[in-house]
Amino acid sequence: MRLRFLFAALASLTLWAGAPASPALAQSAPQAGAQQARPQFQQVKLTADGAKSAIDAFLAVREKYGDDPFGGKKVTADQLKDSETGRGILDILAEHGYDDPDLWSRTIQSVGFAYGAAQDDNLADARKSLAEVENDKSIPDSVKQQMITMLKGIIPSENNMEVLKALQSDAKYKTAMDSLYTPKAQQKPQN
């Protein structure tokens, strides 16, 4: 099984889910006493305008607050309103059409999954990994179902891949996505 895509996708999800540069990415805080099952990530059906707005909002937050506005602390969407920085981030998201920080978070993550899938045949690798897991009789059913659910959750739809393709044809958004989704160590210096 090609684990490169799976590892990259899991690392991406982990990076985004805990990224201090994007505090709205954390899920809302669970209620006291509630069972804490890990929710299935649901990708957003992207539109070109929605994806552009999400990217523009991310860049505006980064420009105003830097890569770590909360000093490494994870902040949930519900907690954003409790600080001046969080309220400023919410204002920026709203200026870009996102009154719901969770929707913005899912949108920017959906763009990221499509971007990641387009790199180095990762989409083909993910589909191959899904087929291999589905056909592997040695994996216990409960584990297999979790793996299938996770893989299906990170494989972008054809629609999202088409939106990504359109975004990549726009130099502004191609550059923006490269800066957002490429690890800093792999980024080429700007001239």
Buried (B, 14 or more C-beta within 10 A) or exposed (E): EBEBBBEBBEEBBEBBBEBBBBBBBBBEEEEEEEEEEEEEBEBBEBBBEBBBBBBBBBBBBBEEBEEEBBEEEEBBBBBBEEBEBBEBBBEBBBEBBBEBBBBBBBBBBBBBBBBBBBEEEBBEBBBBBBEBBEEEEEBEEEEBEBBBEBBEBBBBBEEBBBBBEBBBEEEEBEEBBBBBBBEEEEEEEEE
